[in-house]
Every structure is written in structure tokens, then in C-alpha cells.
Amino acid sequence: MEIDGAVKLVVGATTDALKACIATHIATAARSAIAQRGRYILALSGGSMPHTLTRLITVPGVDWARVFILFTDERCVPLDHEDSNFNACNSAFLNRLPIPAGNILTIDNSQGAAEAIAQDYEKRLMALLAVHGTLSIDTVLLGIGPDGHTASLFPGHALLCETKKMVAGITDSPKPPPERITLTYPALRAAQEVVFIAVGVAKASLFKEALCFSTTSVDGPREEAESAEAADCSLITATIRENLPFPAFQVRPASGELWYYTDREGASFLPAHGLSQTQTEKMGTGFL
């Protein structure tokens, strides 16, 4: 069975096209939020995602001084540690954007244990959202692990049942390091939009199991593309199957939009019968 409500799958014909398309998406969201509320709140993830966001350095027309950054999850390690999601993002692109240091919400390890760090992070997050005028993050960027986890929400973990906290500590992560903090389902589902970035052939089997296709489109995502590379992406409308064991596919905004971005390898699951002739030509035979 399918979940009501369409989701949008964007496929980049090349790695550069995918990066440009993601940058266009974020820049468009940022401009809109700043125009409406005077600021834009973006939640970042770690893993391989930071390297897909490097084109943000070159997008025009974003008032980065009005952009606020937080993290969907973080490992309880020093900020310059190789396991730190902040460090990964900062090294890849954040340190080349003119975002004031005070606009980047990082963990405070001096709080001690993971739960205390999570409580402090939640307090500061809620203060930021209160000033923002809405109790929702504008854009949440998430990845999908091979087991279907997202942020630090793992299959079968007790945190999947959390209904009140926006941020929670975890001391028994199946992936090292074991101590982390993570945004919970309530925080993720309250977002204005959730954008998954999942690339590589390993993600194709997850997409194949989770997504159903009823209609297709070759329109560019969000707005007119800002570069030729960003235009070389295809948009496909899909729905999500019910009763999936993967936490990533349980993250659906209560009233916002849900997007998935992938590459040729991630889209290798696409059935030939689900594509129009026009779209098949645009994607190329490598997608089938």
C-alpha cells in the first residue's frame, strides 16, 4: 500500500548536475525564507553529504548573514574531531561561506553526558526557533544509511518512539562513536521541508523497496535552474509504501514538502515502464 501524498525524486544526470541542483534548491529556499521571515534555518547532516553541498559556495543572491545552521545529529566528540559532523561540513564548505560563527549551532561538550548535551542543544534550538517566529526548521537535509537509518535514528531503537523531545541523547549507537545527539521524529516532521540526499548504487535497493511511481515529470525542481548543470536533472513524482522498517522513510513533514535527490547509480532501480519516452531520453540509457 502507498502513503497518501506525493514525494519528489530528483535524479542528477551527472555528479556536477546533482550538486548544482541541490545548491539551487537550497538557495531558492533560503531566499524565500529570508524574504518572508528575515532568516533561514538549515539543518545539515554528516556522512557523505557535505561533499554534495560544495556548490553552495558559488550560488548567487543568498544573504548568508541571515542563514542559521544546525545539525540533524552530532557525535559527542570535540568539534575538530574527524568524527564530528560539524567538522565535516566546515571543512567541505561552511568555512568558505560568510555565515557568522554565532549563526552556527554546535554542541557544547562541556555539558557532559550525551543526554545533557542534547538538553542544552534543544534549549538553544528552541530559542532560535522562537526568534524565527515558527517552531519548525526551514530545510532539513538528511542522508540514508545502508540499514535505512537517518540522522542517528536507527532501526529498532527506542528513540523511534520518542514523541516529546526535539533533541535526544543516544549512548548505544549501532555505529561508532556510541554517544551522540539527534533530532527526533517530532523535530524532523515539523520541518517546512525535508530533503534527503542519497547517492550510490547501495541506495537503489532501498528506493526500490520504499517508493512507488504513478506519474512522471521532466520539470526542473523548485524553480528555473540557475545553471546548465542544474537543468540536467529530472523530477519524478512518487509515493512511499506503508509499514517500512526503515526510519528514513518514516520522516515525512506534517505539512511541508518531501524531496529525495539521487544520482544515476541511486536511480538504477527505476522501472522502464515507469518512465515516459521523453524522460527516458533525457536521463539516458544508464538509468534503466
C-alpha positions as CSV (number, residue, x, y, z in Angstrom):
1,M,0.0,0.0,0.0
2,E,1.0,3.6,-0.5
3,I,1.2,6.6,1.8
4,D,-1.1,9.4,0.7
5,G,0.8,12.5,-0.7
6,A,3.4,12.7,-3.4
7,V,7.1,12.9,-2.8
8,K,9.6,14.2,-5.3
9,L,12.6,12.3,-6.5
10,V,15.2,14.4,-8.4
11,V,17.8,12.5,-10.4
12,G,21.0,14.2,-11.5
13,A,22.4,13.0,-14.8
14,T,26.0,13.7,-13.6
15,T,27.6,14.4,-10.2
16,D,28.0,18.0,-11.1
17,A,24.4,18.3,-12.2
18,L,23.2,16.8,-8.9
19,K,25.4,19.2,-6.8
20,A,24.2,22.2,-8.8
21,C,20.6,21.1,-8.5
22,I,20.9,20.7,-4.7
23,A,22.6,24.1,-4.4
24,T,19.8,25.7,-6.5
25,H,17.2,24.1,-4.2
26,I,18.8,25.3,-1.0
27,A,19.4,28.8,-2.4
28,T,15.8,29.1,-3.5
29,A,14.5,28.0,-0.1
30,A,16.9,30.5,1.6
31,R,15.9,33.4,-0.4
32,S,12.2,32.7,0.2
33,A,12.5,32.3,3.9
34,I,14.7,35.4,4.3
35,A,12.1,37.4,2.3
36,Q,9.3,36.1,4.4
37,R,10.8,35.9,7.9
38,G,14.2,37.6,7.7
39,R,16.2,34.5,8.3
40,Y,16.7,30.9,7.1
41,I,17.3,27.9,9.3
42,L,19.1,24.9,7.6
43,A,19.8,21.6,9.3
44,L,22.8,19.7,8.0
45,S,23.9,16.1,8.2
46,G,27.3,14.3,8.1
47,G,28.4,11.2,6.3
48,S,29.0,11.7,2.5
49,M,26.5,14.6,2.4
50,P,29.0,17.6,3.0
51,H,30.7,16.8,-0.3
52,T,27.4,17.1,-2.2
53,L,27.0,20.6,-0.9
54,T,30.2,22.3,-2.1
55,R,28.3,24.2,-4.9
56,L,26.7,26.3,-2.2
57,I,29.9,28.3,-2.2
58,T,29.1,29.7,-5.7
59,V,25.4,30.2,-5.6
60,P,24.4,33.9,-6.0
61,G,21.9,36.0,-4.2
62,V,21.9,34.4,-0.8
63,D,22.3,36.7,2.3
64,W,24.4,34.3,4.2
65,A,24.5,36.6,7.3
66,R,20.8,35.7,7.7
67,V,21.3,31.9,7.4
68,F,21.4,29.8,10.6
69,I,22.9,26.4,10.6
70,L,22.2,23.4,12.9
71,F,22.9,19.7,12.7
72,T,20.4,16.8,12.5
73,D,22.7,14.8,14.6
74,E,26.2,15.1,16.1
75,R,28.7,12.7,17.6
76,C,29.7,13.7,21.2
77,V,33.3,14.4,20.2
78,P,35.4,17.6,20.0
79,L,34.3,19.9,17.1
80,D,37.7,19.4,15.4
81,H,37.5,15.6,15.7
82,E,37.4,13.5,12.5
83,D,34.0,12.1,13.6
84,S,32.4,15.5,14.1
85,N,29.6,16.3,11.6
86,F,30.3,20.0,12.2
87,N,34.0,19.4,11.2
88,A,33.0,17.5,8.1
89,C,30.6,20.3,6.9
90,N,33.0,23.1,8.0
91,S,35.9,21.5,6.1
92,A,33.8,20.8,2.9
93,F,32.1,24.2,2.5
94,L,30.9,26.1,5.7
95,N,34.3,27.7,6.3
96,R,34.0,29.3,2.8
97,L,30.6,30.8,3.3
98,P,30.2,34.2,5.0
99,I,28.0,32.8,7.8
100,P,28.7,34.4,11.2
101,A,30.1,31.9,13.7
102,G,27.3,32.8,16.0
103,N,24.8,31.6,13.5
104,I,26.1,28.0,13.6
105,L,24.6,25.9,16.4
106,T,27.2,23.4,17.5
107,I,27.1,21.1,20.5
108,D,28.6,22.1,23.9
109,N,30.6,19.1,25.1
110,S,31.2,20.7,28.4
111,Q,27.7,19.7,29.3
112,G,29.0,16.2,30.0
113,A,26.9,13.2,29.1
114,A,25.0,12.8,25.8
115,E,21.6,13.5,27.3
116,A,22.8,16.7,29.0
117,I,24.4,17.8,25.7
118,A,21.1,17.0,24.0
119,Q,19.0,19.0,26.5
120,D,21.3,22.0,26.1
121,Y,21.1,21.7,22.3
122,E,17.3,21.5,22.4
123,K,17.2,24.6,24.7
124,R,19.3,26.6,22.2
125,L,17.4,25.3,19.2
126,M,14.0,26.2,20.7
127,A,15.3,29.7,21.5
128,L,16.4,30.1,17.8
129,L,13.1,28.9,16.5
130,A,11.2,31.2,18.9
131,V,13.1,34.2,17.4
132,H,12.4,32.8,13.9
133,G,8.7,33.1,14.6
134,T,7.9,29.4,13.9
135,L,8.6,26.2,15.7
136,S,9.9,24.5,12.6
137,I,13.2,24.3,10.8
138,D,13.0,25.6,7.2
139,T,15.0,22.9,5.5
140,V,16.3,19.6,6.9
141,L,18.9,17.8,4.9
142,L,19.2,14.1,5.7
143,G,21.1,11.1,4.4
144,I,20.0,7.4,4.3
145,G,22.3,4.7,5.7
146,P,22.6,1.2,4.3
147,D,20.3,0.0,7.1
148,G,17.7,2.7,6.4
149,H,18.8,4.9,9.4
150,T,18.8,8.6,9.1
151,A,20.3,11.2,11.5
152,S,21.0,9.0,14.5
153,L,17.6,7.3,14.3
154,F,18.4,3.6,13.9
155,P,16.0,0.6,13.1
156,G,14.5,-0.8,16.2
157,H,16.0,1.7,18.6
158,A,13.9,3.1,21.5
159,L,14.4,6.7,20.2
160,L,12.0,5.9,17.3
161,C,9.2,6.0,19.9
162,E,10.1,9.5,21.3
163,T,7.2,11.9,20.9
164,K,8.0,14.9,23.1
165,K,11.7,15.8,22.8
166,M,13.0,17.7,19.8
167,V,16.6,16.5,20.5
168,A,17.6,13.4,22.3
169,G,20.8,11.8,23.5
170,I,21.9,8.3,22.5
171,T,24.6,6.2,24.2
172,D,24.3,3.0,22.3
173,S,24.5,3.9,18.7
174,P,25.0,0.8,16.5
175,K,27.6,2.9,14.6
176,P,30.6,4.3,16.4
177,P,31.0,6.5,18.2
178,P,28.2,5.3,20.5
179,E,27.5,8.6,22.2
180,R,25.5,11.1,20.0
181,I,22.7,13.5,20.0
182,T,20.0,13.5,17.3
183,L,16.9,15.4,16.2
184,T,13.9,13.2,16.8
185,Y,10.9,12.4,14.6
186,P,8.9,15.3,16.1
187,A,11.6,17.8,15.1
188,L,12.1,16.4,11.7
189,R,8.4,16.1,10.9
190,A,7.8,19.7,11.9
191,A,10.1,21.0,9.2
192,Q,9.0,23.2,6.4
193,E,10.7,20.7,4.1
194,V,12.8,17.6,4.3
195,V,15.4,16.9,1.7
196,F,17.1,13.5,1.5
197,I,20.4,13.2,-0.4
198,A,21.1,9.6,-1.1
199,V,23.6,8.7,-3.8
200,G,25.3,5.5,-5.0
201,V,24.1,2.1,-6.1
202,A,23.7,0.9,-2.4
203,K,20.7,3.3,-2.1
204,A,19.0,1.9,-5.2
205,S,17.6,-1.2,-3.4
206,L,16.2,1.0,-0.6
207,F,14.5,3.2,-3.0
208,K,13.1,0.2,-4.9
209,E,11.6,-1.2,-1.7
210,A,10.2,2.1,-0.5
211,L,8.9,4.1,-3.4
212,C,6.1,3.6,-5.8
213,F,5.6,5.5,-9.1
214,S,2.4,6.6,-10.6
215,T,3.3,9.8,-12.5
216,T,6.4,11.2,-14.0
217,S,7.6,14.6,-15.0
218,V,10.6,16.2,-16.6
219,D,10.2,19.6,-15.0
220,G,13.2,21.1,-13.2
221,P,13.0,21.2,-9.4
222,R,11.6,24.2,-7.5
223,E,12.2,26.9,-10.0
224,E,14.1,27.7,-13.2
225,A,17.5,26.2,-12.9
226,E,20.4,28.7,-12.3
227,S,22.9,26.8,-14.4
228,A,23.1,24.4,-17.3
229,E,24.2,21.7,-14.9
230,A,21.2,22.2,-12.6
231,A,18.9,21.9,-15.6
232,D,20.3,18.5,-16.3
233,C,18.2,16.9,-13.6
234,S,14.9,15.1,-13.8
235,L,11.9,15.2,-11.4
236,I,9.8,12.1,-10.8
237,T,6.7,12.0,-8.6
238,A,6.4,9.0,-6.3
239,T,4.7,7.8,-3.1
240,I,6.0,5.9,-0.1
241,R,4.9,2.4,0.8
242,E,3.5,1.7,4.2
243,N,4.9,-0.3,7.1
244,L,8.6,0.0,6.1
245,P,11.2,-0.9,8.7
246,F,13.5,2.0,7.7
247,P,13.5,5.1,9.9
248,A,14.4,7.3,6.9
249,F,11.1,6.6,5.2
250,Q,9.2,7.4,8.3
251,V,10.3,11.0,8.1
252,R,7.5,12.9,6.4
253,P,6.8,16.5,7.1
254,A,3.4,17.1,8.7
255,S,2.6,19.9,6.3
256,G,5.8,20.6,4.3
257,E,7.4,19.1,1.2
258,L,9.5,15.9,1.0
259,W,12.3,15.6,-1.6
260,Y,14.8,12.9,-2.5
261,Y,17.9,13.7,-4.5
262,T,20.0,10.9,-6.1
263,D,22.4,10.1,-8.9
264,R,22.5,7.7,-11.8
265,E,23.5,4.8,-9.6
266,G,20.9,5.5,-7.0
267,A,18.3,5.7,-9.7
268,S,19.3,2.4,-11.3
269,F,16.2,0.8,-9.7
270,L,13.8,2.8,-11.8
271,P,11.5,0.5,-13.9
272,A,11.5,1.2,-17.6
273,H,7.7,1.1,-17.7
274,G,7.5,3.9,-15.1
275,L,9.1,6.5,-17.4
276,S,7.8,8.4,-20.3
277,Q,9.7,8.2,-23.6
278,T,10.7,11.9,-23.2
279,Q,12.1,11.3,-19.7
280,T,13.9,8.1,-20.8
281,E,15.7,10.1,-23.4
282,K,16.6,12.9,-21.0
283,M,18.0,10.5,-18.4
284,G,19.8,8.3,-20.9
285,T,20.0,4.5,-21.0
286,G,22.3,4.4,-18.0
287,F,19.2,4.9,-15.8
288,L,17.4,1.7,-17.0
